[in-house]
Amino acid sequence: MSNDDRPEFRALEELEQVLKGLSSEVSSWRKRALKAEGEQAALDAGYDAVANRERILELESRNADLELRLTAARDRMNELLSRIRFLEEQVAIEEQAR
């Protein structure tokens, strides 16, 4: 009986194959983890809480200004609609009088 035929050696060969597969899988996961850590570090490096807060305050101020302008435009539009309705009524009255 040769060494290759013994069950212990076959089991060791199978175990070696499994360990090679596991080693490859662990290597793949390690590469992915390192890539993710690098991406996270890049995101963290670009995060500036003070600058972000200033930008938020600026945008909130602009939003408030736009809200005021929108309200003024809405009021002006309603005023113009009232004038148009009045003029339409006047035209209708003149047409009835003819």
DSSP file (Angstrom, degrees, kcal/mol; ACC not computed):
  #  RESIDUE AA STRUCTURE BP1 BP2  ACC     N-H-->O    O-->H-N    N-H-->O    O-->H-N    TCO  KAPPA ALPHA  PHI   PSI    X-CA   Y-CA   Z-CA
    1    1 A M              0   0    0      0, 0.0     2,-0.1     0, 0.0     5,-0.0   0.000 360.0 360.0 360.0 124.7    0.0    0.0    0.0
    2    2 A S    >>  -     0   0    0      1,-0.1     3,-1.0     4,-0.0     4,-0.5  -0.374 360.0-108.8 -83.3 165.9    1.5    3.3   -1.1
    3    3 A N  G >4 S+     0   0    0      1,-0.2     3,-0.7     2,-0.2     6,-0.3   0.806 116.7  61.2 -63.2 -30.1    1.3    6.5    1.0
    4    4 A D  G 34 S+     0   0    0      1,-0.2    -1,-0.2     5,-0.1     6,-0.0   0.747 100.2  54.8 -71.1 -22.1   -1.1    8.0   -1.5
    5    5 A D  G <4 S+     0   0    0     -3,-1.0    -1,-0.2     4,-0.1    -2,-0.2   0.622  83.2 103.2 -86.3 -13.1   -3.7    5.3   -0.8
    6    6 A R  S XX S-     0   0    0     -3,-0.7     4,-1.9    -4,-0.5     3,-0.5  -0.500  73.9-132.9 -75.2 138.3   -3.8    5.8    2.9
    7    7 A P  H 3> S+     0   0    0      0, 0.0     4,-2.6     0, 0.0     5,-0.2   0.818 103.9  60.0 -59.7 -32.5   -6.9    7.6    4.1
    8    8 A E  H 3> S+     0   0    0      1,-0.2     4,-2.2     2,-0.2     5,-0.1   0.908 106.9  45.8 -63.5 -41.0   -4.8    9.9    6.3
    9    9 A F  H <> S+     0   0    0     -3,-0.5     4,-2.5    -6,-0.3    -1,-0.2   0.881 112.1  50.5 -71.3 -37.8   -2.9   11.2    3.3
   10   10 A R  H  X S+     0   0    0     -4,-1.9     4,-2.5     2,-0.2    -2,-0.2   0.916 111.0  49.5 -63.7 -41.1   -6.0   11.7    1.2
   11   11 A A  H  X S+     0   0    0     -4,-2.6     4,-2.7     1,-0.2    -2,-0.2   0.900 110.8  50.1 -63.9 -40.1   -7.6   13.6    4.1
   12   12 A L  H  X S+     0   0    0     -4,-2.2     4,-2.5     2,-0.2    -2,-0.2   0.896 110.4  49.9 -65.1 -39.2   -4.5   15.8    4.4
   13   13 A E  H  X S+     0   0    0     -4,-2.5     4,-2.2     2,-0.2    -2,-0.2   0.912 112.3  47.3 -64.8 -41.9   -4.6   16.5    0.6
   14   14 A E  H  X S+     0   0    0     -4,-2.5     4,-2.5     2,-0.2    -2,-0.2   0.919 112.0  50.2 -63.7 -42.8   -8.2   17.4    0.9
   15   15 A L  H  X S+     0   0    0     -4,-2.7     4,-2.7     1,-0.2    -2,-0.2   0.897 108.5  52.8 -62.2 -39.6   -7.5   19.6    3.9
   16   16 A E  H  X S+     0   0    0     -4,-2.5     4,-2.1     2,-0.2    -1,-0.2   0.911 109.7  48.5 -62.2 -42.4   -4.6   21.3    1.9
   17   17 A Q  H  X S+     0   0    0     -4,-2.2     4,-2.2     2,-0.2    -2,-0.2   0.908 111.9  49.0 -63.7 -42.4   -7.0   22.0   -0.9
   18   18 A V  H  X S+     0   0    0     -4,-2.5     4,-2.7     1,-0.2    -2,-0.2   0.919 111.0  50.1 -63.3 -43.3   -9.6   23.5    1.5
   19   19 A L  H  X S+     0   0    0     -4,-2.7     4,-2.6     2,-0.2    -1,-0.2   0.868 108.8  52.1 -64.8 -36.3   -6.9   25.6    3.1
   20   20 A K  H  X S+     0   0    0     -4,-2.1     4,-2.2     2,-0.2    -1,-0.2   0.922 111.4  47.3 -64.5 -42.7   -5.8   26.9   -0.2
   21   21 A G  H  X S+     0   0    0     -4,-2.2     4,-2.4     2,-0.2    -2,-0.2   0.915 113.3  48.0 -62.8 -43.5   -9.3   27.9   -1.1
   22   22 A L  H  X S+     0   0    0     -4,-2.7     4,-3.0     2,-0.2     5,-0.2   0.897 109.9  52.6 -64.0 -40.5   -9.8   29.6    2.3
   23   23 A S  H  X S+     0   0    0     -4,-2.6     4,-2.2     1,-0.2    -1,-0.2   0.916 110.6  47.5 -61.9 -42.9   -6.5   31.4    1.9
   24   24 A S  H  X S+     0   0    0     -4,-2.2     4,-2.1     2,-0.2    -2,-0.2   0.916 113.2  48.5 -63.3 -43.3   -7.6   32.7   -1.5
   25   25 A E  H  X S+     0   0    0     -4,-2.4     4,-2.5     2,-0.2    -2,-0.2   0.913 111.4  49.2 -64.3 -43.9  -11.0   33.7   -0.1
   26   26 A V  H  X S+     0   0    0     -4,-3.0     4,-2.5     1,-0.2    -1,-0.2   0.896 110.1  52.2 -63.0 -40.1   -9.4   35.5    2.9
   27   27 A S  H  X S+     0   0    0     -4,-2.2     4,-2.2    -5,-0.2    -1,-0.2   0.910 109.8  49.0 -62.1 -42.0   -7.1   37.3    0.6
   28   28 A S  H  X S+     0   0    0     -4,-2.1     4,-2.1     1,-0.2    -2,-0.2   0.927 112.2  47.5 -63.7 -45.0  -10.0   38.5   -1.5
   29   29 A W  H  X S+     0   0    0     -4,-2.5     4,-2.5     1,-0.2    -2,-0.2   0.874 110.0  53.7 -64.6 -36.8  -11.9   39.7    1.6
   30   30 A R  H  X S+     0   0    0     -4,-2.5     4,-2.7     2,-0.2     5,-0.2   0.922 108.1  49.6 -64.2 -43.6   -8.8   41.5    2.8
   31   31 A K  H  X S+     0   0    0     -4,-2.2     4,-2.3     1,-0.2    -2,-0.2   0.918 112.5  47.8 -60.7 -43.0   -8.4   43.4   -0.5
   32   32 A R  H  X S+     0   0    0     -4,-2.1     4,-2.5     2,-0.2    -2,-0.2   0.904 111.8  49.7 -64.5 -40.9  -12.1   44.4   -0.4
   33   33 A A  H  X S+     0   0    0     -4,-2.5     4,-2.6     2,-0.2    -2,-0.2   0.918 111.2  48.6 -65.2 -42.7  -11.8   45.5    3.3
   34   34 A L  H  X S+     0   0    0     -4,-2.7     4,-2.3     2,-0.2    -1,-0.2   0.898 111.5  50.1 -64.0 -39.6   -8.7   47.6    2.5
   35   35 A K  H  X S+     0   0    0     -4,-2.3     4,-2.4    -5,-0.2    -2,-0.2   0.931 111.8  47.6 -63.1 -45.0  -10.4   49.2   -0.5
   36   36 A A  H  X S+     0   0    0     -4,-2.5     4,-2.5     1,-0.2    -2,-0.2   0.898 111.2  51.1 -63.9 -40.8  -13.5   50.0    1.6
   37   37 A E  H  X S+     0   0    0     -4,-2.6     4,-2.4     2,-0.2    -1,-0.2   0.902 110.2  50.1 -63.2 -40.1  -11.3   51.5    4.4
   38   38 A G  H  X S+     0   0    0     -4,-2.3     4,-2.1     2,-0.2    -2,-0.2   0.914 111.2  48.2 -63.8 -42.9   -9.4   53.6    1.8
   39   39 A E  H  X S+     0   0    0     -4,-2.4     4,-2.1     2,-0.2    -2,-0.2   0.902 112.2  49.5 -64.2 -40.3  -12.7   54.9    0.4
   40   40 A Q  H  X S+     0   0    0     -4,-2.5     4,-2.7     1,-0.2    -2,-0.2   0.899 109.4  51.5 -65.8 -40.0  -14.0   55.7    3.9
   41   41 A A  H  X S+     0   0    0     -4,-2.4     4,-2.2     2,-0.2    -1,-0.2   0.893 108.8  51.5 -63.3 -38.8  -10.8   57.5    4.7
   42   42 A A  H  X S+     0   0    0     -4,-2.1     4,-1.4     2,-0.2    -2,-0.2   0.905 111.5  47.4 -64.9 -40.4  -11.2   59.6    1.6
   43   43 A L  H  < S+     0   0    0     -4,-2.1     4,-0.4     1,-0.2    -2,-0.2   0.919 112.4  49.0 -65.2 -43.2  -14.7   60.5    2.5
   44   44 A D  H >< S+     0   0    0     -4,-2.7     3,-1.0     1,-0.2    -2,-0.2   0.863 107.6  55.1 -64.9 -35.2  -13.7   61.4    6.1
   45   45 A A  H 3< S+     0   0    0     -4,-2.2    -1,-0.2     1,-0.2    -2,-0.2   0.838 107.3  50.4 -67.4 -31.7  -10.9   63.5    4.8
   46   46 A G  T 3< S+     0   0    0     -4,-1.4     2,-0.6    -3,-0.2    -1,-0.2   0.479  89.0  99.7 -84.7  -1.5  -13.3   65.5    2.7
   47   47 A Y    <   +     0   0    0     -3,-1.0     2,-0.5    -4,-0.4    -4,-0.0  -0.771  43.9 173.6 -93.0 118.2  -15.7   66.1    5.6
   48   48 A D     >  -     0   0    0     -2,-0.6     4,-2.8     1,-0.1     5,-0.2  -0.921  14.1-166.2-125.1 103.2  -15.4   69.5    7.2
   49   49 A A  H  > S+     0   0    0     -2,-0.5     4,-2.4     1,-0.2     5,-0.2   0.871  88.1  49.4 -59.9 -40.6  -18.1   70.1    9.8
   50   50 A V  H  > S+     0   0    0      2,-0.2     4,-2.5     1,-0.2    -1,-0.2   0.942 113.5  45.1 -66.0 -47.2  -17.5   73.8   10.0
   51   51 A A  H  > S+     0   0    0      1,-0.2     4,-2.4     2,-0.2    -2,-0.2   0.899 113.8  50.7 -64.0 -39.9  -17.6   74.4    6.3
   52   52 A N  H  X S+     0   0    0     -4,-2.8     4,-2.3     2,-0.2    -1,-0.2   0.910 110.2  49.3 -64.1 -41.1  -20.7   72.2    6.0
   53   53 A R  H  X S+     0   0    0     -4,-2.4     4,-2.5    -5,-0.2    -2,-0.2   0.912 111.0  49.9 -64.6 -42.2  -22.4   74.2    8.7
   54   54 A E  H  X S+     0   0    0     -4,-2.5     4,-2.4     1,-0.2    -1,-0.2   0.907 110.8  49.9 -62.2 -41.0  -21.5   77.5    7.1
   55   55 A R  H  X S+     0   0    0     -4,-2.4     4,-2.6     2,-0.2    -2,-0.2   0.896 109.7  51.1 -64.5 -40.2  -22.9   76.1    3.8
   56   56 A I  H  X S+     0   0    0     -4,-2.3     4,-2.6     2,-0.2    -2,-0.2   0.929 110.6  48.5 -62.1 -45.5  -26.1   75.0    5.5
   57   57 A L  H  X S+     0   0    0     -4,-2.5     4,-2.2     2,-0.2    -2,-0.2   0.902 111.6  50.0 -62.3 -40.9  -26.5   78.5    7.0
   58   58 A E  H  X S+     0   0    0     -4,-2.4     4,-2.5     2,-0.2    -2,-0.2   0.930 112.3  47.1 -62.4 -45.4  -25.9   80.1    3.7
   59   59 A L  H  X S+     0   0    0     -4,-2.6     4,-2.4     1,-0.2    -2,-0.2   0.878 110.7  51.9 -65.9 -37.3  -28.5   77.9    2.0
   60   60 A E  H  X S+     0   0    0     -4,-2.6     4,-2.3     2,-0.2    -1,-0.2   0.897 110.3  49.3 -64.7 -39.2  -31.0   78.5    4.7
   61   61 A S  H  X S+     0   0    0     -4,-2.2     4,-2.3     2,-0.2    -2,-0.2   0.925 112.1  47.4 -64.5 -45.4  -30.6   82.2    4.3
   62   62 A R  H  X S+     0   0    0     -4,-2.5     4,-2.6     1,-0.2    -2,-0.2   0.890 110.7  52.9 -62.4 -38.6  -31.0   82.0    0.5
   63   63 A N  H  X S+     0   0    0     -4,-2.4     4,-2.3     2,-0.2    -2,-0.2   0.913 108.3  49.5 -63.4 -43.0  -34.1   79.8    1.0
   64   64 A A  H  X S+     0   0    0     -4,-2.3     4,-2.1     2,-0.2    -1,-0.2   0.914 111.4  49.8 -62.5 -42.0  -35.6   82.4    3.3
   65   65 A D  H  X S+     0   0    0     -4,-2.3     4,-2.4     1,-0.2    -2,-0.2   0.919 111.1  48.9 -61.6 -43.9  -34.9   85.1    0.8
   66   66 A L  H  X S+     0   0    0     -4,-2.6     4,-2.6     1,-0.2    -1,-0.2   0.871 108.0  54.6 -64.9 -36.3  -36.5   83.0   -2.0
   67   67 A E  H  X S+     0   0    0     -4,-2.3     4,-2.4     2,-0.2    -1,-0.2   0.916 109.4  47.9 -62.1 -43.0  -39.5   82.4    0.2
   68   68 A L  H  X S+     0   0    0     -4,-2.1     4,-2.4     2,-0.2    -2,-0.2   0.921 113.0  47.7 -63.0 -44.2  -40.0   86.2    0.6
   69   69 A R  H  X S+     0   0    0     -4,-2.4     4,-2.5     1,-0.2    -2,-0.2   0.888 111.4  50.9 -64.3 -38.8  -39.6   86.8   -3.1
   70   70 A L  H  X S+     0   0    0     -4,-2.6     4,-2.6     2,-0.2    -1,-0.2   0.908 110.1  49.2 -65.2 -42.4  -42.1   84.0   -3.9
   71   71 A T  H  X S+     0   0    0     -4,-2.4     4,-2.5     2,-0.2    -2,-0.2   0.919 112.0  48.7 -62.7 -43.7  -44.6   85.4   -1.5
   72   72 A A  H  X S+     0   0    0     -4,-2.4     4,-2.4     2,-0.2    -2,-0.2   0.906 112.4  48.3 -63.2 -41.5  -44.2   88.9   -3.0
   73   73 A A  H  X S+     0   0    0     -4,-2.5     4,-2.5     2,-0.2    -2,-0.2   0.897 111.0  50.9 -66.2 -39.6  -44.6   87.4   -6.5
   74   74 A R  H  X S+     0   0    0     -4,-2.6     4,-2.4     2,-0.2    -2,-0.2   0.920 111.0  48.4 -62.6 -43.6  -47.7   85.5   -5.4
   75   75 A D  H  X S+     0   0    0     -4,-2.5     4,-2.1     2,-0.2    -2,-0.2   0.918 112.4  48.6 -62.2 -43.4  -49.2   88.7   -4.0
   76   76 A R  H  X S+     0   0    0     -4,-2.4     4,-2.5     1,-0.2    -2,-0.2   0.896 110.6  51.2 -64.0 -40.3  -48.4   90.6   -7.1
   77   77 A M  H  X S+     0   0    0     -4,-2.5     4,-2.6     2,-0.2    -1,-0.2   0.913 109.3  49.9 -64.1 -42.4  -49.9   87.9   -9.3
   78   78 A N  H  X S+     0   0    0     -4,-2.4     4,-2.1     2,-0.2    -1,-0.2   0.885 110.1  51.5 -63.0 -37.7  -53.1   87.9   -7.2
   79   79 A E  H  X S+     0   0    0     -4,-2.1     4,-2.0     2,-0.2    -2,-0.2   0.925 110.8  47.5 -63.8 -44.6  -53.3   91.6   -7.6
   80   80 A L  H  X S+     0   0    0     -4,-2.5     4,-2.6     1,-0.2    -2,-0.2   0.892 110.0  53.0 -64.8 -39.1  -53.0   91.4  -11.4
   81   81 A L  H  X S+     0   0    0     -4,-2.6     4,-2.7     1,-0.2    -1,-0.2   0.897 107.7  51.8 -62.2 -39.1  -55.6   88.6  -11.5
   82   82 A S  H  X S+     0   0    0     -4,-2.1     4,-2.3     2,-0.2    -1,-0.2   0.917 110.5  48.0 -63.1 -42.2  -58.0   90.9   -9.6
   83   83 A R  H  X S+     0   0    0     -4,-2.0     4,-2.8     2,-0.2    -2,-0.2   0.918 111.2  50.4 -63.7 -43.6  -57.4   93.7  -12.1
   84   84 A I  H  X S+     0   0    0     -4,-2.6     4,-2.8     2,-0.2    -2,-0.2   0.925 110.8  49.0 -61.9 -44.3  -57.9   91.3  -15.0
   85   85 A R  H  X S+     0   0    0     -4,-2.7     4,-2.5     2,-0.2    -1,-0.2   0.919 111.3  50.1 -60.2 -42.8  -61.2   90.1  -13.5
   86   86 A F  H  X S+     0   0    0     -4,-2.3     4,-2.4     2,-0.2    -2,-0.2   0.937 112.0  47.2 -60.2 -47.0  -62.3   93.7  -13.0
   87   87 A L  H  X S+     0   0    0     -4,-2.8     4,-2.5     1,-0.2    -2,-0.2   0.894 110.9  51.9 -63.9 -39.3  -61.4   94.6  -16.6
   88   88 A E  H  X S+     0   0    0     -4,-2.8     4,-2.5     1,-0.2    -1,-0.2   0.904 110.1  49.3 -62.4 -40.3  -63.3   91.5  -17.8
   89   89 A E  H  X S+     0   0    0     -4,-2.5     4,-2.4     2,-0.2    -2,-0.2   0.905 110.5  50.6 -64.4 -40.8  -66.3   92.5  -15.8
   90   90 A Q  H  X S+     0   0    0     -4,-2.4     4,-2.5     2,-0.2    -2,-0.2   0.912 111.0  48.2 -63.6 -42.2  -66.1   96.0  -17.2
   91   91 A V  H  X S+     0   0    0     -4,-2.5     4,-2.4     2,-0.2    -2,-0.2   0.920 111.5  50.4 -63.6 -43.4  -65.9   94.7  -20.8
   92   92 A A  H  X S+     0   0    0     -4,-2.5     4,-1.9     1,-0.2    -2,-0.2   0.893 111.1  48.7 -62.1 -39.7  -68.9   92.3  -20.1
   93   93 A I  H  X S+     0   0    0     -4,-2.4     4,-1.8     2,-0.2    -2,-0.2   0.914 111.4  49.5 -66.4 -42.7  -70.9   95.3  -18.7
   94   94 A E  H  X S+     0   0    0     -4,-2.5     4,-0.9     1,-0.2    -2,-0.2   0.886 110.5  50.6 -63.1 -39.1  -70.1   97.4  -21.8
   95   95 A E  H  < S+     0   0    0     -4,-2.4     3,-0.4     1,-0.2    -1,-0.2   0.882 109.9  49.7 -67.5 -38.0  -71.0   94.7  -24.2
   96   96 A Q  H  < S+     0   0    0     -4,-1.9    -1,-0.2     1,-0.2    -2,-0.2   0.847 107.1  56.2 -67.6 -33.4  -74.4   94.2  -22.4
   97   97 A A  H  <        0   0    0     -4,-1.8    -1,-0.2     1,-0.3    -2,-0.2   0.725 360.0 360.0 -72.3 -21.0  -75.0   97.9  -22.6
   98   98 A R     <        0   0    0     -4,-0.9    -1,-0.3    -3,-0.4    -2,-0.2   0.474 360.0 360.0 -74.7 360.0  -74.6   97.9  -26.4
